[in-house]
């Protein structure tokens, strides 16, 4: 009996064929597409005032729990929400960005105190 007949009869030939010779190489293009779509999704949400409001709110809550003064950020959040309700998307985004900036500044002041 030859080797091919033995391997085929035991099923090992098929198993070896699949493991020794992969059907195709990994497709890295799919990974690039996933990363690109995630970046596009982030960019799309960056101009969505509702998403920015939610992020600012989460950051305010986190900083407040750490004992940071968040009053300036809260004021900008309230102004941004009012602008959003009035349909002023650009104004809302500006206030939410100012709120994030205010949190960054208050965080720096807390570090200076230590």
C-alpha positions as a Markdown table, in Angstrom:
| # | Residue | x | y | z |
|---|---|---|---|---|
| 1 | Unk | 0.0 | 0.0 | 0.0 |
| 2 | Unk | 1.3 | 3.4 | -0.8 |
| 3 | Unk | 1.4 | 6.4 | 1.6 |
| 4 | Unk | -1.4 | 8.3 | -0.3 |
| 5 | Unk | -3.8 | 5.4 | 0.0 |
| 6 | Unk | -3.1 | 5.0 | 3.7 |
| 7 | Unk | -3.5 | 8.7 | 4.4 |
| 8 | Unk | -6.7 | 8.9 | 2.4 |
| 9 | Unk | -8.2 | 5.8 | 4.1 |
| 10 | Unk | -7.5 | 7.1 | 7.5 |
| 11 | Unk | -8.7 | 10.7 | 6.7 |
| 12 | Unk | -5.3 | 12.1 | 7.6 |
| 13 | Unk | -4.6 | 13.1 | 4.0 |
| 14 | Unk | -7.5 | 15.6 | 4.1 |
| 15 | Unk | -6.6 | 16.9 | 7.5 |
| 16 | Unk | -3.0 | 17.4 | 6.4 |
| 17 | Unk | -4.0 | 19.1 | 3.2 |
| 18 | Unk | -6.1 | 21.7 | 5.1 |
| 19 | Unk | -3.5 | 22.4 | 7.7 |
| 20 | Unk | -0.5 | 22.4 | 5.5 |
| 21 | Unk | -2.0 | 24.5 | 2.8 |
| 22 | Unk | -4.3 | 27.2 | 4.0 |
| 23 | Unk | -7.1 | 27.9 | 1.6 |
| 24 | Unk | -6.1 | 31.6 | 1.5 |
| 25 | Unk | -3.9 | 34.1 | 3.2 |
| 26 | Unk | -5.3 | 36.4 | 5.8 |
| 27 | Unk | -7.1 | 39.4 | 4.3 |
| 28 | Unk | -5.7 | 42.5 | 6.0 |
| 29 | Unk | -7.9 | 44.7 | 3.8 |
| 30 | Unk | -10.9 | 43.9 | 6.0 |
| 31 | Unk | -9.0 | 45.2 | 9.1 |
| 32 | Unk | -8.2 | 48.4 | 7.2 |
| 33 | Unk | -11.8 | 48.8 | 6.3 |
| 34 | Unk | -12.9 | 48.3 | 9.9 |
| 35 | Unk | -10.4 | 50.8 | 11.2 |
| 36 | Unk | -11.4 | 53.3 | 8.5 |
| 37 | Unk | -15.1 | 52.9 | 9.3 |
| 38 | Unk | -14.5 | 53.4 | 13.0 |
| 39 | Unk | -12.6 | 56.6 | 12.3 |
| 40 | Unk | -15.4 | 57.8 | 10.0 |
| 41 | Unk | -18.0 | 56.9 | 12.6 |
| 42 | Unk | -16.0 | 59.0 | 15.2 |
| 43 | Unk | -15.8 | 61.9 | 12.8 |
| 44 | Unk | -19.5 | 61.8 | 12.1 |
| 45 | Unk | -20.3 | 61.8 | 15.8 |
| 46 | Unk | -17.9 | 64.6 | 16.4 |
| 47 | Unk | -20.4 | 67.0 | 14.8 |
| 48 | Unk | -23.4 | 65.6 | 16.6 |
| 49 | Unk | -24.3 | 67.8 | 19.5 |
| 50 | Unk | -26.2 | 65.1 | 21.2 |
| 51 | Unk | -23.2 | 62.8 | 21.3 |
| 52 | Unk | -20.9 | 65.7 | 22.5 |
| 53 | Unk | -23.4 | 66.6 | 25.2 |
| 54 | Unk | -23.4 | 63.0 | 26.4 |
| 55 | Unk | -19.6 | 62.8 | 26.4 |
| 56 | Unk | -19.4 | 66.1 | 28.3 |
| 57 | Unk | -21.9 | 65.0 | 30.8 |
| 58 | Unk | -19.9 | 61.8 | 31.5 |
| 59 | Unk | -16.7 | 63.8 | 31.9 |
| 60 | Unk | -18.4 | 66.2 | 34.2 |
| 61 | Unk | -19.7 | 63.4 | 36.4 |
| 62 | Unk | -16.3 | 61.7 | 36.5 |
| 63 | Unk | -14.4 | 64.9 | 37.4 |
| 64 | Unk | -17.1 | 65.8 | 40.0 |
| 65 | Unk | -16.7 | 62.4 | 41.6 |
| 66 | Unk | -12.9 | 63.1 | 41.9 |
| 67 | Unk | -13.6 | 66.4 | 43.7 |
| 68 | Unk | -12.8 | 68.7 | 40.8 |
| 69 | Unk | -14.6 | 72.0 | 40.4 |
| 70 | Unk | -16.9 | 71.5 | 37.4 |
| 71 | Unk | -19.0 | 74.7 | 37.7 |
| 72 | Unk | -17.6 | 76.3 | 34.5 |
| 73 | Unk | -18.1 | 73.1 | 32.5 |
| 74 | Unk | -21.7 | 72.8 | 33.8 |
| 75 | Unk | -22.5 | 76.3 | 32.7 |
| 76 | Unk | -21.2 | 75.6 | 29.2 |
| 77 | Unk | -23.1 | 72.3 | 29.2 |
| 78 | Unk | -26.4 | 74.2 | 30.0 |
| 79 | Unk | -25.7 | 76.8 | 27.4 |
| 80 | Unk | -24.9 | 74.1 | 24.8 |
| 81 | Unk | -28.1 | 72.2 | 25.6 |
| 82 | Unk | -30.1 | 75.5 | 25.3 |
| 83 | Unk | -28.5 | 76.2 | 21.9 |
| 84 | Unk | -29.2 | 72.6 | 20.8 |
| 85 | Unk | -32.9 | 73.0 | 21.7 |
| 86 | Unk | -33.0 | 76.2 | 19.7 |
| 87 | Unk | -31.6 | 74.4 | 16.7 |
| 88 | Unk | -28.2 | 76.1 | 16.9 |
| 89 | Unk | -25.9 | 73.1 | 16.2 |
| 90 | Unk | -22.8 | 75.2 | 15.8 |
| 91 | Unk | -23.4 | 77.1 | 19.0 |
| 92 | Unk | -24.1 | 74.0 | 20.9 |
| 93 | Unk | -20.9 | 72.3 | 19.7 |
| 94 | Unk | -18.9 | 75.4 | 20.6 |
| 95 | Unk | -20.3 | 75.4 | 24.2 |
| 96 | Unk | -19.7 | 71.7 | 24.6 |
| 97 | Unk | -16.1 | 72.2 | 23.4 |
| 98 | Unk | -15.7 | 75.0 | 25.9 |
| 99 | Unk | -17.0 | 72.8 | 28.6 |
| 100 | Unk | -14.4 | 70.2 | 27.8 |
| 101 | Unk | -11.8 | 72.9 | 27.8 |
| 102 | Unk | -13.0 | 74.1 | 31.2 |
| 103 | Unk | -12.6 | 70.6 | 32.6 |
| 104 | Unk | -9.1 | 70.4 | 31.3 |
| 105 | Unk | -8.2 | 73.7 | 32.9 |
| 106 | Unk | -9.7 | 72.7 | 36.2 |
| 107 | Unk | -7.9 | 69.4 | 36.1 |
| 108 | Unk | -4.6 | 71.3 | 35.6 |
| 109 | Unk | -5.3 | 73.6 | 38.6 |
| 110 | Unk | -6.0 | 70.5 | 40.8 |
| 111 | Unk | -2.6 | 69.1 | 39.8 |
| 112 | Unk | -0.9 | 72.4 | 40.7 |
| 113 | Unk | -2.4 | 72.3 | 44.2 |
| 114 | Unk | -0.7 | 68.9 | 44.8 |
